[in-house]
């Protein structure tokens, strides 16, 4: 029972944390694009778009940090046997993520929050670009650690078999599984960010006078987001197919699960593919018939009503990747049942209930702040 409860707790923690991370990566990519256009054109509408969606990035980023801390603590509380077995490999990527990626993105995020209106156009763009690079490096190091769990490379086992030992860190870093996953993951994040911009932008656009400055600003932001969505929607199945073909020989049990050996994985894979097809069709249609889209409130509302769909697709992909490797926590090396801590069942129940309550409070706070910013004025200063 301790194993089941610990798996539920970690799955919930990771799933909740992953609500914030993809949107943060996707939004900062669009903010970077708007800032680049502002730097080149000096059109203040791009600045207002970047600050509007940049504020929502900051909210998501902050909640992502808080939920990430809670998640990482569980390696010591619920999965101590795993930590002992994997510590030599798992520690280095997490340290690099903290001292390189997190410091980079958090430092420049702080500059963006407090100093963006005192920067030159070029420096604003560079600041946002550094945040984007930092988030990408952060994803790289986390996925490097996860990539080893999916496809162990560059290691040897201790003489007593109690832990893995790093033999070739370069091989771990260049693990093809991790790089396929990184590209696939970030493409999905950019897709989510573009979909979110189109959905929230539609919400604001539909509520204002179409001759107003605010309407003109959001109209300017729709086309770049639509282009990003189309590009990422077409890239996803291409990257996914290459990724799938790669794991066929290295994770045959996952392929069996996708093919019908585990209902959760099979349904999740089908859901991911089905939603991906939907994204291709509708994003392409709105780009080809963009003038019709801009004149149709119903077409715009579709993005607003359906913006949870990319989240569902991302979560489905996560289930395929993580549940699909069961019963292993480290594929071929360590069974999940052997990775849990030797603790009383009631302690795990208590921690699970505590996290559920805490995350409910965080969810309410995040929704409140996001809704408040979405409904706040687009900008403070007048256009000149």
Secondary structure, DSSP 8 states (H G I E B T S, - for coil): -HHHHHHHHHHHHHHHHHHHHHHHHHHHHHHHHHHHHHHHH--HHHHHHHHHHHHHHHHHHHHHHHHHHHHHHHHHHT-HHHHHHHHHHHHHHHHHIIIIIIHHHHHHHHHHHHHGGGS-HHHHHHHHHHHHHHHHHHHHHHHHHHHHHHS--SEEE-TTSSSEEES-HHHHHT-HHHHHHHHHHHHHHHHHHHHHHHHHHHHHHTTS-TTSHHHHHHHHHHHHHHHHHHHHHHHHHHHHHHHHHHHHHH-HHHHHIIIIISHHHHHHHHHHHHHHHHHHHHHHHHHHTHHHHHH-HHHHHHHHHTTHHHHHHHHHHHHHHHHTTTTEEETTTEEGGGSS----HHHHHHHHHHHHHHHHHHHHHHHHHHHHHHHS-S-SS---
